[in-house]
């Protein structure tokens, strides 16, 4: 696969502009943060609008009741993204315990035997390839992280896309795999110096087909292209705002 040289150039432009306009860049990244929460949950049929998402975040965790599932998802993603930002600042690399912690934070109101725990039951997942039995989830997750370390030398976007494809095919948790998987994408990108991104609801069909192509032909190109485009679009938008 071709390296993403255009992204490297855009990334360099953004960091140069960012250092000259700190306050503006903070606001840009805050808006991207909220947009991610809105779009990530919208992919999983959360019906809250962008404005409603911002209102829930502004009101804070103390004002969300346990019977409002959609608002809980917003607060959970918000807290999980704050956790990611902290880890990126501390330059901590992704590991299995962090993945479990992301799930636990996202489901902050759930029972202790659910949040951060791998699933114990069989579930049907569309487009999954070689779906692992429950008893083998830990083995597959360990294998995934071994492969991730071995991919250290390849292009960042390709590495992120491959991890996402394989993680979602393992589907380690009972629920929330989509949100956790996309949190991981942002963790990996931000750890490498890239901006946070969203997979937009209008791209859901392309996103689903990317999984299908990988599962049918082991071709990760569609997912690589989707993530690369999201990064490029985000960088171009941020650069335009700062100029």
C-alpha positions as CSV (number, residue, x, y, z in Angstrom):
1,X,0.0,0.0,0.0
2,X,1.2,3.5,-0.8
3,X,2.4,5.6,2.1
4,X,0.2,8.6,2.9
5,X,2.7,11.4,2.2
6,X,0.0,14.0,1.7
7,X,-1.2,13.4,5.2
8,X,2.3,14.0,6.6
9,X,2.5,17.4,4.8
10,X,-0.9,18.5,6.1
11,X,0.0,17.4,9.6
12,X,3.1,19.5,9.5
13,X,1.1,22.5,8.3
14,X,-1.4,22.1,11.1
15,X,1.2,21.9,13.8
16,X,3.0,25.0,12.5
17,X,-0.3,27.0,12.4
18,X,-1.3,25.5,15.8
19,X,1.7,26.9,17.7
20,X,0.8,30.4,16.5
21,X,-2.9,30.2,17.4
22,X,-3.2,28.1,20.6
23,X,-6.6,29.4,21.8
24,X,-8.2,28.9,18.3
25,X,-6.7,25.4,17.9
26,X,-8.1,24.4,21.4
27,X,-11.6,25.5,20.3
28,X,-11.2,23.6,17.0
29,X,-10.2,20.4,18.8
30,X,-13.0,20.8,21.3
31,X,-15.5,21.0,18.5
32,X,-14.0,17.9,16.9
33,X,-14.2,16.2,20.3
34,X,-18.0,16.9,20.5
35,X,-18.5,16.0,16.8
36,X,-16.8,12.6,17.4
37,X,-19.1,11.9,20.3
38,X,-22.2,12.8,18.3
39,X,-21.1,10.8,15.1
40,X,-19.7,7.8,16.9
41,X,-23.0,7.2,18.8
42,X,-25.1,8.1,15.7
43,X,-23.5,5.2,13.9
44,X,-25.0,2.9,16.6
45,X,-28.5,4.5,16.3
46,X,-28.3,7.1,19.0
47,X,-30.8,9.7,18.0
48,X,-29.6,12.7,20.0
49,X,-28.8,15.7,17.8
50,X,-25.4,17.5,17.8
51,X,-26.9,20.3,19.9
52,X,-28.4,17.8,22.4
53,X,-25.0,16.1,22.7
54,X,-23.3,19.3,23.6
55,X,-26.0,20.1,26.2
56,X,-25.5,16.7,27.8
57,X,-21.8,17.3,28.0
58,X,-22.2,20.8,29.4
59,X,-24.7,19.6,32.1
60,X,-22.2,16.9,33.2
61,X,-22.4,13.3,34.5
62,X,-24.4,14.2,37.6
63,X,-27.5,15.2,35.6
64,X,-27.8,12.0,33.6
65,X,-30.3,9.4,35.0
66,X,-29.7,5.7,34.6
67,X,-32.9,5.2,32.6
68,X,-31.7,7.6,29.8
69,X,-29.6,5.3,27.7
70,X,-28.8,7.7,24.9
71,X,-27.5,10.4,27.3
72,X,-25.5,7.8,29.2
73,X,-23.7,6.9,25.9
74,X,-22.8,10.6,25.4
75,X,-21.3,11.0,28.9
76,X,-19.6,7.6,28.6
77,X,-17.9,8.6,25.3
78,X,-17.0,12.0,26.7
79,X,-15.3,10.5,29.8
80,X,-13.5,7.8,27.6
81,X,-12.2,10.5,25.3
82,X,-10.9,12.5,28.2
83,X,-9.1,9.3,29.4
84,X,-7.6,8.9,26.0
85,X,-6.3,12.5,26.0
86,X,-4.7,11.9,29.3
87,X,-2.9,8.7,28.1
88,X,-1.8,10.5,24.9
89,X,-0.3,13.3,27.0
90,X,1.5,10.7,29.2
91,X,2.7,9.0,26.0
92,X,1.4,5.6,27.1
93,X,1.0,3.0,24.3
94,X,-2.1,1.1,23.7
95,X,-2.5,-2.2,25.6
96,X,-5.3,-4.7,26.4
97,X,-5.9,-3.2,29.9
98,X,-6.6,0.2,28.3
99,X,-9.1,-1.4,25.9
100,X,-11.0,-2.9,28.9
101,X,-10.8,0.4,30.8
102,X,-12.3,2.2,27.8
103,X,-15.2,-0.2,27.8
104,X,-15.6,0.3,31.6
105,X,-15.6,4.1,31.3
106,X,-18.0,4.0,28.5
107,X,-20.4,1.9,30.5
108,X,-19.8,3.8,33.7
109,X,-23.3,3.1,35.0
110,X,-23.3,-0.6,34.3
111,X,-22.7,-3.5,36.7
112,X,-19.2,-4.6,37.6
113,X,-19.6,-8.0,35.9
114,X,-20.4,-6.3,32.6
115,X,-18.2,-3.2,32.1
116,X,-14.7,-3.9,31.0
117,X,-15.4,-7.7,30.9
118,X,-15.2,-9.8,27.8
119,X,-18.5,-11.4,26.7
120,X,-19.6,-14.7,28.1
121,X,-22.3,-15.5,25.6
122,X,-22.5,-16.2,21.8
123,X,-23.8,-13.3,19.8
124,X,-24.5,-12.9,16.1
125,X,-22.5,-10.3,14.3
126,X,-23.1,-9.4,10.6
127,X,-20.1,-9.7,8.3
128,X,-17.8,-11.4,10.9
129,X,-15.2,-13.7,9.6
130,X,-14.0,-16.7,11.6
131,X,-16.0,-15.5,14.6
132,X,-14.1,-16.6,17.7
133,X,-15.9,-18.8,20.3
134,X,-16.3,-17.1,23.7
135,X,-13.6,-19.3,25.4
136,X,-11.1,-18.1,22.8
137,X,-11.6,-14.3,23.1
138,X,-8.6,-13.7,25.4
139,X,-6.4,-15.7,23.1
140,X,-7.5,-13.7,20.1
141,X,-7.0,-10.4,21.9
142,X,-3.5,-11.4,23.0
143,X,-2.7,-12.4,19.4
144,X,-4.1,-9.1,18.2
145,X,-1.7,-7.1,20.4
146,X,1.2,-9.3,19.4
147,X,0.4,-8.6,15.7
148,X,0.0,-4.9,16.5
149,X,3.5,-4.7,18.0
150,X,4.9,-6.4,14.9
151,X,3.1,-3.8,12.7
152,X,5.1,-1.0,14.3
153,X,7.2,-0.4,11.1
154,X,4.2,0.0,8.7
155,X,2.3,3.2,7.9
156,X,0.3,4.5,10.8
157,X,-3.0,4.7,8.9
158,X,-2.6,1.1,7.6
159,X,-1.8,-0.1,11.1
160,X,-4.8,1.6,12.6
161,X,-7.1,0.2,10.0
162,X,-5.9,-3.3,10.4
163,X,-6.2,-3.2,14.1
164,X,-9.8,-1.9,13.8
165,X,-10.8,-4.6,11.3
166,X,-9.4,-7.4,13.5
167,X,-10.8,-5.9,16.8
168,X,-14.3,-5.6,15.4
169,X,-14.2,-9.2,14.1
170,X,-13.2,-10.5,17.5
171,X,-16.0,-8.4,19.0
172,X,-14.7,-9.0,22.5
173,X,-17.5,-7.3,24.5
174,X,-21.2,-8.1,24.9
175,X,-22.0,-4.6,23.6
176,X,-20.2,-1.3,22.8
177,X,-17.6,-2.8,20.5
178,X,-18.3,-0.2,17.8
179,X,-17.8,2.8,20.1
180,X,-14.8,1.2,21.8
181,X,-13.3,0.4,18.4
182,X,-13.6,3.9,17.2
183,X,-12.2,5.3,20.5
184,X,-9.2,3.1,19.9
185,X,-8.8,4.5,16.4
186,X,-8.6,8.0,17.9
187,X,-6.2,6.8,20.6
188,X,-3.9,5.4,18.0
189,X,-4.1,8.4,15.7
190,X,-3.6,11.0,18.5
191,X,-0.7,8.9,20.0
192,X,0.9,9.3,16.5
193,X,0.3,13.0,16.4
194,X,-2.7,12.9,14.1
195,X,-6.1,14.6,14.8
196,X,-9.1,12.8,16.2
197,X,-11.5,11.8,13.5
198,X,-15.1,10.6,13.1
199,X,-16.6,8.0,10.9
200,X,-19.6,10.0,9.7
201,X,-23.1,8.4,9.7
202,X,-23.4,9.2,6.0
203,X,-20.4,7.0,5.4
204,X,-21.9,4.0,7.3
205,X,-22.5,2.0,4.1
206,X,-18.9,2.5,3.0
207,X,-17.7,1.6,6.5
208,X,-19.8,-1.6,6.5
209,X,-18.5,-2.5,3.1
210,X,-15.0,-2.1,4.2
211,X,-15.5,-4.8,6.8
212,X,-17.2,-7.0,4.2
213,X,-14.3,-6.7,1.8
214,X,-11.7,-7.5,4.4
215,X,-13.8,-10.5,5.6
216,X,-14.3,-11.8,2.1
217,X,-10.9,-11.0,0.5
218,X,-8.6,-10.0,3.4
219,X,-8.4,-6.6,1.7
220,X,-7.9,-3.8,4.2
221,X,-7.6,-1.1,1.5
222,X,-11.2,0.2,1.8
223,X,-10.8,0.7,5.6
224,X,-7.4,2.3,5.1
225,X,-8.8,4.7,2.5
226,X,-11.8,5.6,4.7
227,X,-9.6,6.4,7.7
228,X,-7.1,8.3,5.5
229,X,-9.8,10.4,4.0
230,X,-11.3,11.2,7.4
231,X,-7.8,12.3,8.6
232,X,-7.2,14.4,5.5
233,X,-10.6,16.0,5.6
234,X,-10.1,16.9,9.3
235,X,-6.6,18.3,8.8
236,X,-7.8,20.4,5.8
237,X,-10.7,21.8,7.8
238,X,-8.5,22.6,10.8
239,X,-5.9,24.3,8.6
240,X,-8.5,26.3,6.8
241,X,-9.9,27.5,10.2
242,X,-6.5,28.6,11.4
243,X,-5.4,30.4,8.3
